[in-house]
Every structure is written in structure tokens, then in C-alpha cells.
Amino acid sequence: MNKLKAWVSAARLRTLPLSISGILVGTALANLQGYADMVVFCLALLTTMAFQITSNFANDYGDGVKGTDSDDRVGPKRALQSGALKKGELKSGIIISVVFCLCLTLPLIYRAFGIENWLNPLLFLALGGFSIWAAIRYTMGNTPYGYRGLGDIFVFIFFGLLGVLGCLFLYTKTVNYLAILPAIAIGCLCVGVLNLNNLRDVDSDRNHGKNTLVVKMGFQNGKKYHYALILISLVAMLTFHFISIKSTTQLFYFVAYIPIIFHLKKVHVTKVPAQLDTELKKLALSTFLLSFLFYVAVNYFS
């Protein structure tokens, strides 16, 4: 593997559709209220992708130096694990990625809020710093929260609540309390993707001291937890639709839950954790499909 391919592999570009789901939904919610700004939309997409890539670099580094990414791990080989990138190279990549995140965050904040009201820019700058911290501390450091079963909480906050509601606030400078429902829906689906990853890697994680929620609760309870996440997502989205949108012609975005239903059947019958590997892509792409169709429904079928 040459260096370019190694960096592309470490960036895990296949995770980007999932990361921008919150931006699509947050923008659609703003559009629903009559707000639109294409510059904010593009900058928000680029910023969230940059944060995701930073998180992926840090995750590769953290799991690599701790030995969690060993030969018994299921899934694609990591850059540090395979030797394609050295520790120093990957650490430098993380630093450059963090700087790039800041270079995108600052113009996004300026475009959304200007400099007249210093409180909102300061708040979002703090949230940007917290996001960078969370991206790095998931697996890096002496006490990474991903190794203590806290990854689910942080994914729900950053991919769901902050991703959707924060994006909405960039446009509207306020948050409609009903918007928390689609934020919960997207957050639960994103946690579902993480939970699938933890279900797949439960044996390897247990052997290397990575105490994810699945390691703590066990494989079978982890599957029940997965069903609950999907159900909460569906109920939250349905509730929002019939309260805020109401139109039956816009219900088509719920077709994204059809492949998720088949996915749940696969999870239910699976007894060998490694066989869940292919399901990660299905749920991630279904989440992106839901977000994209929701955006289309709001903007072109209202």
C-alpha cells in the first residue's frame, strides 16, 4: 500500500455519508422554517467531514498503539496496524487535520453569525473545540472514553443533537423544540452504526480491554439494545412528521427504513459477531438515505 492509499484508508471515506446526515436534516429543518444559506450549507458539510476524518485518524492511532487493532480484529486493516503509516506520520496527520478543521470552522461561524453578537460565535467556537477534543479522545490518551463504554453517548450528542440542532441554529439562531425529534432519530441511527461495530468486534474488544457497552452487556443484550435504537429512531421521526409536516405526499422518505427492517432481521439471526461486518455499510447508507430523502421531501415536495 503506497502512502496516498494509506492516508485514504485511514480517512475512512466511507464514513462520510453518515457524518453529513445531521447536516442534511438540520438544513432541511431550517428550510422548513424559511431559512436558507448555501454558503453555510457547504461550509457545514466540509466542516463535519473534516471532523469525521480527524476522528478516523485519531481512532486508527489510538487503537493501533493500544494493540486493539490486532490480527484477530474483523474488518478492514487499519493504517497503523498494517504498518502502512508510522506512529509519527499518523500523529502529524492528526495535527494537520485539526488545523484544517479550525480553518473551516472559523469562516462557517463568521458567515452564520458575523461579529456583531460575540456570544454565538464564542459558543460555537467552544463547541468546535469540544468536537475536536471528542474526536481525539475517543481512543487516544490514557483514559479514552471509547474504552469505558461512553462512545454511544458521545456519538448521540455529536452526530444527533449537535449535528442536527447545531446546524439548525446556524441558520435560524434559535432551536424549535420539535426539532429534537429528528435529532434523536439521526442520533439513534448513528449510535446503531457504532453499536454494530461493537457487536462485530465484541470478542476482540473484550480481549484488549476495550469495554464498550456491548462488552459490558453481552452480545445478545447488545442486539436488543440495537433493536431499541432503531425503534426509537422510527417513532421519533414519525412523531415529528405528523406534528410538524403532516403531508402524506412527503412520507416517501420513510422508505429508508425498509432496508433497515431487513437489516434487523439479519442482526436477529446472526450468532457469529464477525458476520455483522457487512451490516455496518447497510445501516450507515440507510441513515444517509433517510437524511437525503428528508431534505428532498422538505425542499421539493412541500
Stockholm file with secondary structure:
# STOCKHOLM 1.0

chainA/1-302         MNKLKAWVSAARLRTLPLSISGILVGTALANLQGYADMVVFCLALLTTMAFQITSNFANDYGDGVKGTDSDDRVGPKRALQSGALKKGELKSGIIISVVFCLCLTLPLIYRAFGIENWLNPLLFLALGGFSIWAAIRYTMGNTPYGYRGLGDIFVFIFFGLLGVLGCLFLYTKTVNYLAILPAIAIGCLCVGVLNLNNLRDVDSDRNHGKNTLVVKMGFQNGKKYHYALILISLVAMLTFHFISIKSTTQLFYFVAYIPIIFHLKKVHVTKVPAQLDTELKKLALSTFLLSFLFYVAVNYFS
#=GR chainA/1-302 SS CCHHHHHHHHHTGGGHHHHTHHHHHHHHHHHHTTCCCHHHHHHHHHHHHHHHHHHHHHHHHHHHHHTCSCTTCCSSCCHHHHTSSCHHHHHHHHHHHHHHHHHHHHHHHHHHHTTTCSHHHHHHHHHHHHHHHHHHHTTCSSSCGGGGTCHHHHHIIIIIIIIIIIHHHHHHSSCCGGGHHHHHHHHHHHHHHHHHHHHHTHHHHHHTTCCCHHHHHCHHHHHHHHHHHHHHHHHHHHHHIIIIICCSTTGGGGGGHHHHHHHHHHHHHCCSGGGGHHHHHHHHHHHHHHHHHHHHHHHHCC
#=GC SS_cons         CCHHHHHHHHHTGGGHHHHTHHHHHHHHHHHHTTCCCHHHHHHHHHHHHHHHHHHHHHHHHHHHHHTCSCTTCCSSCCHHHHTSSCHHHHHHHHHHHHHHHHHHHHHHHHHHHTTTCSHHHHHHHHHHHHHHHHHHHTTCSSSCGGGGTCHHHHHIIIIIIIIIIIHHHHHHSSCCGGGHHHHHHHHHHHHHHHHHHHHHTHHHHHHTTCCCHHHHHCHHHHHHHHHHHHHHHHHHHHHHIIIIICCSTTGGGGGGHHHHHHHHHHHHHCCSGGGGHHHHHHHHHHHHHHHHHHHHHHHHCC
//
